Amino acid sequence: MKKKNIINLIKYHVENNNSGFRQEAYEIAKEFDLAGDYQLAEYVMSLLSDANSFVPQSISFESKYFDKLDEKGDMLFLPDSITQDLLGIFNAIERRIGINKFLFQGPPGTGKTEAVKQLARLLKRDIYMVNFVSLIDSKLGQTQKNLLNCFNEINGFVQYDQILFLFDEIDVIALDRTSSNDHREMGRVTSSFLKCLDSLNEKAVIIGTTNLYKYFDKALIRRFDSVLDFDRYSSEDLLEISEKILDKYLVSMNLSGRDIRLFRKIMKLNKEKLYPADLKNLIKTSIAFSDVNDDNDYLRRLYYAICGKKPENTSELADQNFTVREIGVLTNKSKSSVSRELQEKFS
């Protein structure tokens, strides 16, 4: 929540502007939800609603080409720039003016599919994800027929305000038709996909995700109303996300060894850019495998996972700018022992 939200809430309250107050509170709830704070978002929504709870609608959509996706997701950690773009997409969909085709692109682990789940929660819609196993067929021309049938089902659906259609890893039918590595049949499939997008009912909302955006057919990219780039994490963004992930698992596993200064120093030793999904796995496993009787053991395991060796060399740790206290934690030695070793090394 930003300062302007607080100022607007006070302003609308003083002015007895109930509609303005409710709309501002609604925007705040959306931001909470996108940030992964589901319970707080639902609480705010319940206060704004005549009902006592905030329950998404559910519908039944039978199709051999789509599977219903459980929209319950993990905490979503996104930079503010991406969060604001998602809120923009939410607003565009809510206005129902035909802006309905979106592409989420970025490396694996950046939160594309989880963002779709969050968007569905905000919109109170179910997610139906295309099953490419059912769509792609080895018989000549059959994939094109399946694709056409798939879009006929989308265009024939009437409860558009209750559903999102997700084409996860859409690159299987969206690669450059001019590529010499592309099979002629799949090139024709991509051409058919272009036509299907052109004929899409403007009330239907589809979202595609991809890790291979640079290989996409340019004509296909132009068919999407908006392309959201998820590869916008700064080093500081990732550090802040790491801290949130750390806090989550320390609490869930009842550990009290929260040493953020030391944690950040260890994380900064990593030379490879790790996205939220990678960070979650790294931190979660370090904590899960740690000694239950040692609240600091996860920090040693984290160091080992990042550096590929145990934190045993006191002089090397000193060269990495760890303090005597921090070296003591990492080596499981007393400060006096660490100080003595360092004096002997540098004397």
KOLVEX-472201 format. One record per residue (C-alpha): residue number from 0; chain; x negated, y negated, z negated. Coordinates in nm, 3 decimals, always signed. Example, Ala and Ser with C-alpha at 12.3 -4.5 7.8 and 13.67 -1.06 7.14 Angstrom:
<rs>
<r k="0" c="A" c1="-1.230" c2="+0.450" c3="-0.780"/>
<r k="1" c="A" c1="-1.367" c2="+0.106" c3="-0.714"/>
</rs>
This chain:
<rs>
<r k="0" c="A" c1="+0.000" c2="+0.000" c3="+0.000"/>
<r k="1" c="A" c1="-0.138" c2="-0.339" c3="+0.101"/>
<r k="2" c="A" c1="-0.114" c2="-0.680" c3="-0.067"/>
<r k="3" c="A" c1="+0.134" c2="-0.800" c3="+0.195"/>
<r k="4" c="A" c1="+0.373" c2="-0.516" c3="+0.098"/>
<r k="5" c="A" c1="+0.376" c2="-0.631" c3="-0.265"/>
<r k="6" c="A" c1="+0.420" c2="-0.996" c3="-0.165"/>
<r k="7" c="A" c1="+0.707" c2="-0.908" c3="+0.068"/>
<r k="8" c="A" c1="+0.882" c2="-0.698" c3="-0.196"/>
<r k="9" c="A" c1="+0.867" c2="-0.985" c3="-0.448"/>
<r k="10" c="A" c1="+0.975" c2="-1.236" c3="-0.183"/>
<r k="11" c="A" c1="+1.277" c2="-1.030" c3="-0.073"/>
<r k="12" c="A" c1="+1.374" c2="-0.966" c3="-0.435"/>
<r k="13" c="A" c1="+1.365" c2="-1.335" c3="-0.525"/>
<r k="14" c="A" c1="+1.562" c2="-1.421" c3="-0.211"/>
<r k="15" c="A" c1="+1.818" c2="-1.146" c3="-0.286"/>
<r k="16" c="A" c1="+1.743" c2="-1.011" c3="+0.059"/>
<r k="17" c="A" c1="+1.850" c2="-0.651" c3="+0.002"/>
<r k="18" c="A" c1="+1.806" c2="-0.533" c3="+0.361"/>
<r k="19" c="A" c1="+1.457" c2="-0.684" c3="+0.380"/>
<r k="20" c="A" c1="+1.364" c2="-0.531" c3="+0.045"/>
<r k="21" c="A" c1="+1.485" c2="-0.185" c3="+0.150"/>
<r k="22" c="A" c1="+1.306" c2="-0.203" c3="+0.485"/>
<r k="23" c="A" c1="+0.979" c2="-0.303" c3="+0.317"/>
<r k="24" c="A" c1="+1.014" c2="-0.022" c3="+0.063"/>
<r k="25" c="A" c1="+1.086" c2="+0.217" c3="+0.351"/>
<r k="26" c="A" c1="+0.764" c2="+0.110" c3="+0.525"/>
<r k="27" c="A" c1="+0.571" c2="+0.168" c3="+0.202"/>
<r k="28" c="A" c1="+0.723" c2="+0.518" c3="+0.170"/>
<r k="29" c="A" c1="+0.615" c2="+0.598" c3="+0.527"/>
<r k="30" c="A" c1="+0.256" c2="+0.496" c3="+0.450"/>
<r k="31" c="A" c1="+0.254" c2="+0.706" c3="+0.133"/>
<r k="32" c="A" c1="+0.378" c2="+1.004" c3="+0.333"/>
<r k="33" c="A" c1="+0.118" c2="+0.961" c3="+0.607"/>
<r k="34" c="A" c1="-0.152" c2="+0.935" c3="+0.340"/>
<r k="35" c="A" c1="-0.044" c2="+1.274" c3="+0.206"/>
<r k="36" c="A" c1="+0.129" c2="+1.145" c3="-0.109"/>
<r k="37" c="A" c1="+0.449" c2="+1.339" c3="-0.035"/>
<r k="38" c="A" c1="+0.603" c2="+1.333" c3="-0.382"/>
<r k="39" c="A" c1="+0.572" c2="+0.956" c3="-0.418"/>
<r k="40" c="A" c1="+0.711" c2="+0.904" c3="-0.067"/>
<r k="41" c="A" c1="+1.010" c2="+1.127" c3="-0.140"/>
<r k="42" c="A" c1="+1.068" c2="+0.953" c3="-0.474"/>
<r k="43" c="A" c1="+1.076" c2="+0.611" c3="-0.306"/>
<r k="44" c="A" c1="+1.309" c2="+0.746" c3="-0.038"/>
<r k="45" c="A" c1="+1.540" c2="+0.897" c3="-0.299"/>
<r k="46" c="A" c1="+1.564" c2="+0.559" c3="-0.475"/>
<r k="47" c="A" c1="+1.663" c2="+0.399" c3="-0.145"/>
<r k="48" c="A" c1="+1.913" c2="+0.671" c3="-0.062"/>
<r k="49" c="A" c1="+2.262" c2="+0.724" c3="-0.196"/>
<r k="50" c="A" c1="+2.166" c2="+1.091" c3="-0.232"/>
<r k="51" c="A" c1="+1.945" c2="+1.225" c3="-0.509"/>
<r k="52" c="A" c1="+1.695" c2="+1.387" c3="-0.276"/>
<r k="53" c="A" c1="+1.522" c2="+1.338" c3="+0.054"/>
<r k="54" c="A" c1="+1.587" c2="+1.656" c3="+0.253"/>
<r k="55" c="A" c1="+1.488" c2="+1.691" c3="+0.619"/>
<r k="56" c="A" c1="+1.759" c2="+1.815" c3="+0.853"/>
<r k="57" c="A" c1="+1.720" c2="+2.159" c3="+1.001"/>
<r k="58" c="A" c1="+1.854" c2="+2.298" c3="+1.326"/>
<r k="59" c="A" c1="+1.837" c2="+2.619" c3="+1.523"/>
<r k="60" c="A" c1="+1.678" c2="+2.617" c3="+1.866"/>
<r k="61" c="A" c1="+1.650" c2="+2.956" c3="+2.033"/>
<r k="62" c="A" c1="+1.386" c2="+2.983" c3="+2.305"/>
<r k="63" c="A" c1="+1.133" c2="+3.240" c3="+2.421"/>
<r k="64" c="A" c1="+0.891" c2="+2.957" c3="+2.501"/>
<r k="65" c="A" c1="+0.894" c2="+2.782" c3="+2.161"/>
<r k="66" c="A" c1="+0.827" c2="+2.889" c3="+1.803"/>
<r k="67" c="A" c1="+0.942" c2="+2.687" c3="+1.506"/>
<r k="68" c="A" c1="+0.644" c2="+2.545" c3="+1.319"/>
<r k="69" c="A" c1="+0.645" c2="+2.506" c3="+0.943"/>
<r k="70" c="A" c1="+0.602" c2="+2.132" c3="+0.897"/>
<r k="71" c="A" c1="+0.470" c2="+2.175" c3="+0.545"/>
<r k="72" c="A" c1="+0.108" c2="+2.072" c3="+0.569"/>
<r k="73" c="A" c1="-0.194" c2="+2.001" c3="+0.358"/>
<r k="74" c="A" c1="-0.290" c2="+1.654" c3="+0.240"/>
<r k="75" c="A" c1="-0.371" c2="+1.444" c3="+0.544"/>
<r k="76" c="A" c1="-0.679" c2="+1.225" c3="+0.522"/>
<r k="77" c="A" c1="-0.695" c2="+0.960" c3="+0.794"/>
<r k="78" c="A" c1="-0.869" c2="+0.625" c3="+0.842"/>
<r k="79" c="A" c1="-0.635" c2="+0.326" c3="+0.817"/>
<r k="80" c="A" c1="-0.665" c2="+0.258" c3="+1.191"/>
<r k="81" c="A" c1="-0.522" c2="+0.601" c3="+1.280"/>
<r k="82" c="A" c1="-0.256" c2="+0.577" c3="+1.008"/>
<r k="83" c="A" c1="-0.135" c2="+0.246" c3="+1.150"/>
<r k="84" c="A" c1="-0.122" c2="+0.392" c3="+1.503"/>
<r k="85" c="A" c1="+0.088" c2="+0.683" c3="+1.372"/>
<r k="86" c="A" c1="+0.325" c2="+0.436" c3="+1.212"/>
<r k="87" c="A" c1="+0.347" c2="+0.262" c3="+1.549"/>
<r k="88" c="A" c1="+0.440" c2="+0.591" c3="+1.716"/>
<r k="89" c="A" c1="+0.701" c2="+0.649" c3="+1.444"/>
<r k="90" c="A" c1="+0.853" c2="+0.308" c3="+1.514"/>
<r k="91" c="A" c1="+0.852" c2="+0.367" c3="+1.890"/>
<r k="92" c="A" c1="+1.036" c2="+0.698" c3="+1.851"/>
<r k="93" c="A" c1="+1.287" c2="+0.549" c3="+1.608"/>
<r k="94" c="A" c1="+1.373" c2="+0.268" c3="+1.852"/>
<r k="95" c="A" c1="+1.478" c2="+0.525" c3="+2.114"/>
<r k="96" c="A" c1="+1.381" c2="+0.323" c3="+2.419"/>
<r k="97" c="A" c1="+1.223" c2="+0.602" c3="+2.621"/>
<r k="98" c="A" c1="+0.870" c2="+0.592" c3="+2.479"/>
<r k="99" c="A" c1="+0.857" c2="+0.963" c3="+2.412"/>
<r k="100" c="A" c1="+0.537" c2="+1.127" c3="+2.540"/>
<r k="101" c="A" c1="+0.228" c2="+1.119" c3="+2.318"/>
<r k="102" c="A" c1="-0.115" c2="+1.278" c3="+2.336"/>
<r k="103" c="A" c1="-0.335" c2="+1.327" c3="+2.028"/>
<r k="104" c="A" c1="-0.698" c2="+1.383" c3="+2.125"/>
<r k="105" c="A" c1="-1.016" c2="+1.437" c3="+1.929"/>
<r k="106" c="A" c1="-1.260" c2="+1.703" c3="+1.808"/>
<r k="107" c="A" c1="-1.140" c2="+2.004" c3="+1.607"/>
<r k="108" c="A" c1="-1.071" c2="+1.929" c3="+1.242"/>
<r k="109" c="A" c1="-0.977" c2="+1.564" c3="+1.286"/>
<r k="110" c="A" c1="-0.616" c2="+1.614" c3="+1.175"/>
<r k="111" c="A" c1="-0.420" c2="+1.612" c3="+1.502"/>
<r k="112" c="A" c1="-0.179" c2="+1.895" c3="+1.428"/>
<r k="113" c="A" c1="-0.142" c2="+1.794" c3="+1.063"/>
<r k="114" c="A" c1="-0.055" c2="+1.442" c3="+1.182"/>
<r k="115" c="A" c1="+0.225" c2="+1.587" c3="+1.395"/>
<r k="116" c="A" c1="+0.360" c2="+1.758" c3="+1.084"/>
<r k="117" c="A" c1="+0.348" c2="+1.432" c3="+0.892"/>
<r k="118" c="A" c1="+0.523" c2="+1.251" c3="+1.174"/>
<r k="119" c="A" c1="+0.797" c2="+1.513" c3="+1.175"/>
<r k="120" c="A" c1="+0.841" c2="+1.470" c3="+0.799"/>
<r k="121" c="A" c1="+0.880" c2="+1.095" c3="+0.842"/>
<r k="122" c="A" c1="+1.129" c2="+1.139" c3="+1.124"/>
<r k="123" c="A" c1="+1.308" c2="+1.419" c3="+0.936"/>
<r k="124" c="A" c1="+1.275" c2="+1.647" c3="+1.238"/>
<r k="125" c="A" c1="+1.187" c2="+2.010" c3="+1.297"/>
<r k="126" c="A" c1="+0.883" c2="+2.098" c3="+1.510"/>
<r k="127" c="A" c1="+0.904" c2="+2.350" c3="+1.791"/>
<r k="128" c="A" c1="+0.565" c2="+2.444" c3="+1.933"/>
<r k="129" c="A" c1="+0.528" c2="+2.588" c3="+2.281"/>
<r k="130" c="A" c1="+0.406" c2="+2.946" c3="+2.284"/>
<r k="131" c="A" c1="+0.152" c2="+2.952" c3="+2.566"/>
<r k="132" c="A" c1="+0.130" c2="+3.332" c3="+2.546"/>
<r k="133" c="A" c1="+0.490" c2="+3.342" c3="+2.669"/>
<r k="134" c="A" c1="+0.433" c2="+3.060" c3="+2.915"/>
<r k="135" c="A" c1="+0.115" c2="+3.172" c3="+3.092"/>
<r k="136" c="A" c1="+0.161" c2="+3.472" c3="+3.323"/>
<r k="137" c="A" c1="-0.092" c2="+3.654" c3="+3.541"/>
<r k="138" c="A" c1="+0.158" c2="+3.695" c3="+3.824"/>
<r k="139" c="A" c1="+0.113" c2="+3.443" c3="+4.104"/>
<r k="140" c="A" c1="+0.355" c2="+3.153" c3="+4.063"/>
<r k="141" c="A" c1="+0.521" c2="+3.291" c3="+3.749"/>
<r k="142" c="A" c1="+0.354" c2="+3.041" c3="+3.515"/>
<r k="143" c="A" c1="+0.498" c2="+2.755" c3="+3.720"/>
<r k="144" c="A" c1="+0.845" c2="+2.910" c3="+3.698"/>
<r k="145" c="A" c1="+0.807" c2="+2.956" c3="+3.323"/>
<r k="146" c="A" c1="+0.696" c2="+2.595" c3="+3.285"/>
<r k="147" c="A" c1="+0.998" c2="+2.474" c3="+3.480"/>
<r k="148" c="A" c1="+1.230" c2="+2.689" c3="+3.267"/>
<r k="149" c="A" c1="+1.061" c2="+2.558" c3="+2.953"/>
<r k="150" c="A" c1="+1.131" c2="+2.197" c3="+3.050"/>
<r k="151" c="A" c1="+1.484" c2="+2.283" c3="+3.159"/>
<r k="152" c="A" c1="+1.542" c2="+2.403" c3="+2.803"/>
<r k="153" c="A" c1="+1.397" c2="+2.080" c3="+2.665"/>
<r k="154" c="A" c1="+1.609" c2="+1.864" c3="+2.895"/>
<r k="155" c="A" c1="+1.919" c2="+2.071" c3="+2.819"/>
<r k="156" c="A" c1="+1.887" c2="+2.030" c3="+2.444"/>
<r k="157" c="A" c1="+2.136" c2="+1.783" c3="+2.295"/>
<r k="158" c="A" c1="+2.019" c2="+1.723" c3="+1.936"/>
<r k="159" c="A" c1="+1.710" c2="+1.528" c3="+2.034"/>
<r k="160" c="A" c1="+1.702" c2="+1.326" c3="+1.712"/>
<r k="161" c="A" c1="+1.639" c2="+1.643" c3="+1.512"/>
<r k="162" c="A" c1="+1.338" c2="+1.791" c3="+1.689"/>
<r k="163" c="A" c1="+0.982" c2="+1.731" c3="+1.812"/>
<r k="164" c="A" c1="+0.834" c2="+1.945" c3="+2.089"/>
<r k="165" c="A" c1="+0.466" c2="+2.019" c3="+2.031"/>
<r k="166" c="A" c1="+0.223" c2="+2.132" c3="+2.302"/>
<r k="167" c="A" c1="-0.073" c2="+2.223" c3="+2.081"/>
<r k="168" c="A" c1="-0.402" c2="+2.260" c3="+2.271"/>
<r k="169" c="A" c1="-0.227" c2="+2.145" c3="+2.584"/>
<r k="170" c="A" c1="-0.550" c2="+2.163" c3="+2.788"/>
<r k="171" c="A" c1="-0.457" c2="+2.514" c3="+2.904"/>
<r k="172" c="A" c1="-0.218" c2="+2.351" c3="+3.153"/>
<r k="173" c="A" c1="-0.372" c2="+2.005" c3="+3.177"/>
<r k="174" c="A" c1="-0.729" c2="+2.028" c3="+3.308"/>
<r k="175" c="A" c1="-0.856" c2="+1.837" c3="+3.608"/>
<r k="176" c="A" c1="-0.711" c2="+1.979" c3="+3.930"/>
<r k="177" c="A" c1="-1.018" c2="+1.866" c3="+4.126"/>
<r k="178" c="A" c1="-1.263" c2="+2.060" c3="+3.909"/>
<r k="179" c="A" c1="-1.456" c2="+2.325" c3="+4.098"/>
<r k="180" c="A" c1="-1.434" c2="+2.547" c3="+3.791"/>
<r k="181" c="A" c1="-1.055" c2="+2.532" c3="+3.781"/>
<r k="182" c="A" c1="-0.864" c2="+2.822" c3="+3.929"/>
<r k="183" c="A" c1="-0.636" c2="+2.728" c3="+4.218"/>
<r k="184" c="A" c1="-0.333" c2="+2.877" c3="+4.040"/>
<r k="185" c="A" c1="-0.387" c2="+2.669" c3="+3.725"/>
<r k="186" c="A" c1="-0.435" c2="+2.362" c3="+3.943"/>
<r k="187" c="A" c1="-0.086" c2="+2.420" c3="+4.076"/>
<r k="188" c="A" c1="+0.038" c2="+2.465" c3="+3.720"/>
<r k="189" c="A" c1="-0.107" c2="+2.125" c3="+3.629"/>
<r k="190" c="A" c1="+0.069" c2="+1.971" c3="+3.930"/>
<r k="191" c="A" c1="+0.397" c2="+2.128" c3="+3.816"/>
<r k="192" c="A" c1="+0.338" c2="+1.994" c3="+3.467"/>
<r k="193" c="A" c1="+0.307" c2="+1.641" c3="+3.611"/>
<r k="194" c="A" c1="+0.647" c2="+1.677" c3="+3.776"/>
<r k="195" c="A" c1="+0.799" c2="+1.816" c3="+3.458"/>
<r k="196" c="A" c1="+0.676" c2="+1.517" c3="+3.259"/>
<r k="197" c="A" c1="+0.818" c2="+1.282" c3="+3.521"/>
<r k="198" c="A" c1="+1.160" c2="+1.446" c3="+3.488"/>
<r k="199" c="A" c1="+1.158" c2="+1.467" c3="+3.108"/>
<r k="200" c="A" c1="+1.475" c2="+1.341" c3="+2.940"/>
<r k="201" c="A" c1="+1.380" c2="+1.011" c3="+2.776"/>
<r k="202" c="A" c1="+1.556" c2="+1.120" c3="+2.457"/>
<r k="203" c="A" c1="+1.324" c2="+1.418" c3="+2.412"/>
<r k="204" c="A" c1="+0.996" c2="+1.362" c3="+2.227"/>
<r k="205" c="A" c1="+0.690" c2="+1.571" c3="+2.312"/>
<r k="206" c="A" c1="+0.345" c2="+1.554" c3="+2.160"/>
<r k="207" c="A" c1="+0.039" c2="+1.720" c3="+2.306"/>
<r k="208" c="A" c1="-0.292" c2="+1.780" c3="+2.128"/>
<r k="209" c="A" c1="-0.632" c2="+1.852" c3="+2.280"/>
<r k="210" c="A" c1="-1.002" c2="+1.885" c3="+2.202"/>
<r k="211" c="A" c1="-1.094" c2="+1.860" c3="+2.572"/>
<r k="212" c="A" c1="-0.967" c2="+1.516" c3="+2.667"/>
<r k="213" c="A" c1="-1.266" c2="+1.431" c3="+2.886"/>
<r k="214" c="A" c1="-1.176" c2="+1.720" c3="+3.117"/>
<r k="215" c="A" c1="-0.815" c2="+1.612" c3="+3.157"/>
<r k="216" c="A" c1="-0.656" c2="+1.537" c3="+3.488"/>
<r k="217" c="A" c1="-0.640" c2="+1.155" c3="+3.508"/>
<r k="218" c="A" c1="-0.295" c2="+1.161" c3="+3.667"/>
<r k="219" c="A" c1="-0.170" c2="+1.359" c3="+3.371"/>
<r k="220" c="A" c1="-0.314" c2="+1.114" c3="+3.118"/>
<r k="221" c="A" c1="-0.116" c2="+0.836" c3="+3.285"/>
<r k="222" c="A" c1="+0.207" c2="+1.030" c3="+3.223"/>
<r k="223" c="A" c1="+0.171" c2="+0.989" c3="+2.848"/>
<r k="224" c="A" c1="+0.305" c2="+0.671" c3="+2.693"/>
<r k="225" c="A" c1="+0.029" c2="+0.664" c3="+2.435"/>
<r k="226" c="A" c1="-0.300" c2="+0.847" c3="+2.373"/>
<r k="227" c="A" c1="-0.406" c2="+0.847" c3="+2.009"/>
<r k="228" c="A" c1="-0.781" c2="+0.894" c3="+1.952"/>
<r k="229" c="A" c1="-0.854" c2="+1.083" c3="+1.629"/>
<r k="230" c="A" c1="-1.232" c2="+1.050" c3="+1.661"/>
<r k="231" c="A" c1="-1.249" c2="+0.724" c3="+1.466"/>
<r k="232" c="A" c1="-1.397" c2="+0.828" c3="+1.134"/>
<r k="233" c="A" c1="-1.682" c2="+0.614" c3="+1.008"/>
<r k="234" c="A" c1="-1.942" c2="+0.758" c3="+0.771"/>
<r k="235" c="A" c1="-1.779" c2="+0.569" c3="+0.485"/>
<r k="236" c="A" c1="-1.434" c2="+0.701" c3="+0.583"/>
<r k="237" c="A" c1="-1.565" c2="+1.056" c3="+0.562"/>
<r k="238" c="A" c1="-1.730" c2="+0.992" c3="+0.226"/>
<r k="239" c="A" c1="-1.407" c2="+0.852" c3="+0.085"/>
<r k="240" c="A" c1="-1.215" c2="+1.149" c3="+0.223"/>
<r k="241" c="A" c1="-1.472" c2="+1.382" c3="+0.065"/>
<r k="242" c="A" c1="-1.406" c2="+1.222" c3="-0.273"/>
<r k="243" c="A" c1="-1.029" c2="+1.270" c3="-0.237"/>
<r k="244" c="A" c1="-1.080" c2="+1.634" c3="-0.143"/>
<r k="245" c="A" c1="-1.317" c2="+1.679" c3="-0.437"/>
<r k="246" c="A" c1="-1.067" c2="+1.529" c3="-0.682"/>
<r k="247" c="A" c1="-0.791" c2="+1.754" c3="-0.549"/>
<r k="248" c="A" c1="-0.984" c2="+2.078" c3="-0.600"/>
<r k="249" c="A" c1="-1.148" c2="+1.979" c3="-0.928"/>
<r k="250" c="A" c1="-0.799" c2="+1.924" c3="-1.069"/>
<r k="251" c="A" c1="-0.651" c2="+2.239" c3="-0.916"/>
<r k="252" c="A" c1="-0.939" c2="+2.454" c3="-1.050"/>
<r k="253" c="A" c1="-0.955" c2="+2.281" c3="-1.391"/>
<r k="254" c="A" c1="-1.313" c2="+2.157" c3="-1.360"/>
<r k="255" c="A" c1="-1.429" c2="+1.839" c3="-1.533"/>
<r k="256" c="A" c1="-1.769" c2="+1.787" c3="-1.369"/>
<r k="257" c="A" c1="-1.672" c2="+1.482" c3="-1.165"/>
<r k="258" c="A" c1="-2.002" c2="+1.310" c3="-1.086"/>
<r k="259" c="A" c1="-1.916" c2="+1.091" c3="-0.789"/>
<r k="260" c="A" c1="-2.254" c2="+0.918" c3="-0.766"/>
<r k="261" c="A" c1="-2.437" c2="+1.252" c3="-0.745"/>
<r k="262" c="A" c1="-2.169" c2="+1.399" c3="-0.518"/>
<r k="263" c="A" c1="-2.204" c2="+1.113" c3="-0.270"/>
<r k="264" c="A" c1="-2.584" c2="+1.145" c3="-0.267"/>
<r k="265" c="A" c1="-2.557" c2="+1.514" c3="-0.182"/>
<r k="266" c="A" c1="-2.300" c2="+1.450" c3="+0.091"/>
<r k="267" c="A" c1="-2.524" c2="+1.184" c3="+0.248"/>
<r k="268" c="A" c1="-2.795" c2="+1.449" c3="+0.297"/>
<r k="269" c="A" c1="-2.574" c2="+1.610" c3="+0.560"/>
<r k="270" c="A" c1="-2.700" c2="+1.530" c3="+0.911"/>
<r k="271" c="A" c1="-2.403" c2="+1.675" c3="+1.096"/>
<r k="272" c="A" c1="-2.076" c2="+1.483" c3="+1.129"/>
<r k="273" c="A" c1="-1.814" c2="+1.680" c3="+0.940"/>
<r k="274" c="A" c1="-1.446" c2="+1.604" c3="+0.992"/>
<r k="275" c="A" c1="-1.175" c2="+1.645" c3="+0.724"/>
<r k="276" c="A" c1="-1.106" c2="+2.014" c3="+0.796"/>
<r k="277" c="A" c1="-1.479" c2="+2.093" c3="+0.772"/>
<r k="278" c="A" c1="-1.517" c2="+1.884" c3="+0.457"/>
<r k="279" c="A" c1="-1.222" c2="+2.058" c3="+0.299"/>
<r k="280" c="A" c1="-1.373" c2="+2.401" c3="+0.365"/>
<r k="281" c="A" c1="-1.719" c2="+2.296" c3="+0.247"/>
<r k="282" c="A" c1="-1.602" c2="+2.140" c3="-0.079"/>
<r k="283" c="A" c1="-1.332" c2="+2.396" c3="-0.153"/>
<r k="284" c="A" c1="-1.565" c2="+2.695" c3="-0.119"/>
<r k="285" c="A" c1="-1.841" c2="+2.525" c3="-0.322"/>
<r k="286" c="A" c1="-1.597" c2="+2.475" c3="-0.608"/>
<r k="287" c="A" c1="-1.421" c2="+2.811" c3="-0.571"/>
<r k="288" c="A" c1="-1.745" c2="+3.013" c3="-0.586"/>
<r k="289" c="A" c1="-1.896" c2="+2.812" c3="-0.872"/>
<r k="290" c="A" c1="-1.961" c2="+2.948" c3="-1.219"/>
<r k="291" c="A" c1="-1.644" c2="+2.908" c3="-1.428"/>
<r k="292" c="A" c1="-1.857" c2="+2.832" c3="-1.732"/>
<r k="293" c="A" c1="-2.064" c2="+2.561" c3="-1.563"/>
<r k="294" c="A" c1="-1.881" c2="+2.247" c3="-1.447"/>
<r k="295" c="A" c1="-2.182" c2="+2.134" c3="-1.243"/>
<r k="296" c="A" c1="-2.250" c2="+2.457" c3="-1.056"/>
<r k="297" c="A" c1="-2.040" c2="+2.344" c3="-0.759"/>
<r k="298" c="A" c1="-2.282" c2="+2.054" c3="-0.704"/>
<r k="299" c="A" c1="-2.574" c2="+2.298" c3="-0.670"/>
<r k="300" c="A" c1="-2.371" c2="+2.513" c3="-0.430"/>
<r k="301" c="A" c1="-2.277" c2="+2.206" c3="-0.230"/>
<r k="302" c="A" c1="-2.645" c2="+2.107" c3="-0.206"/>
<r k="303" c="A" c1="-2.732" c2="+2.459" c3="-0.089"/>
<r k="304" c="A" c1="-2.454" c2="+2.456" c3="+0.173"/>
<r k="305" c="A" c1="-2.577" c2="+2.125" c3="+0.315"/>
<r k="306" c="A" c1="-2.954" c2="+2.167" c3="+0.286"/>
<r k="307" c="A" c1="-2.981" c2="+2.542" c3="+0.333"/>
<r k="308" c="A" c1="-3.187" c2="+2.591" c3="+0.017"/>
<r k="309" c="A" c1="-3.142" c2="+2.580" c3="-0.357"/>
<r k="310" c="A" c1="-3.218" c2="+2.252" c3="-0.540"/>
<r k="311" c="A" c1="-3.528" c2="+2.379" c3="-0.722"/>
<r k="312" c="A" c1="-3.815" c2="+2.157" c3="-0.608"/>
<r k="313" c="A" c1="-3.817" c2="+1.858" c3="-0.842"/>
<r k="314" c="A" c1="-4.060" c2="+1.650" c3="-0.634"/>
<r k="315" c="A" c1="-3.854" c2="+1.707" c3="-0.318"/>
<r k="316" c="A" c1="-3.539" c2="+1.607" c3="-0.504"/>
<r k="317" c="A" c1="-3.717" c2="+1.294" c3="-0.625"/>
<r k="318" c="A" c1="-3.812" c2="+1.215" c3="-0.264"/>
<r k="319" c="A" c1="-3.441" c2="+1.244" c3="-0.181"/>
<r k="320" c="A" c1="-3.379" c2="+0.961" c3="-0.430"/>
<r k="321" c="A" c1="-3.213" c2="+1.168" c3="-0.701"/>
<r k="322" c="A" c1="-3.266" c2="+1.032" c3="-1.052"/>
<r k="323" c="A" c1="-3.421" c2="+1.233" c3="-1.335"/>
<r k="324" c="A" c1="-3.074" c2="+1.295" c3="-1.479"/>
<r k="325" c="A" c1="-2.939" c2="+1.407" c3="-1.140"/>
<r k="326" c="A" c1="-3.238" c2="+1.635" c3="-1.081"/>
<r k="327" c="A" c1="-3.170" c2="+1.786" c3="-1.421"/>
<r k="328" c="A" c1="-2.811" c2="+1.860" c3="-1.319"/>
<r k="329" c="A" c1="-2.915" c2="+2.011" c3="-0.984"/>
<r k="330" c="A" c1="-3.196" c2="+2.225" c3="-1.126"/>
<r k="331" c="A" c1="-3.011" c2="+2.304" c3="-1.451"/>
<r k="332" c="A" c1="-3.307" c2="+2.174" c3="-1.649"/>
<r k="333" c="A" c1="-3.333" c2="+1.923" c3="-1.930"/>
<r k="334" c="A" c1="-3.432" c2="+1.563" c3="-1.850"/>
<r k="335" c="A" c1="-3.752" c2="+1.605" c3="-2.052"/>
<r k="336" c="A" c1="-3.850" c2="+1.911" c3="-1.849"/>
<r k="337" c="A" c1="-3.783" c2="+1.728" c3="-1.522"/>
<r k="338" c="A" c1="-3.981" c2="+1.424" c3="-1.637"/>
<r k="339" c="A" c1="-4.273" c2="+1.642" c3="-1.738"/>
<r k="340" c="A" c1="-4.274" c2="+1.827" c3="-1.403"/>
<r k="341" c="A" c1="-4.264" c2="+1.503" c3="-1.209"/>
<r k="342" c="A" c1="-4.549" c2="+1.356" c3="-1.413"/>
<r k="343" c="A" c1="-4.760" c2="+1.665" c3="-1.346"/>
<r k="344" c="A" c1="-4.677" c2="+1.651" c3="-0.974"/>
<r k="345" c="A" c1="-4.768" c2="+1.286" c3="-0.931"/>
<r k="346" c="A" c1="-5.055" c2="+1.261" c3="-1.181"/>
</rs>
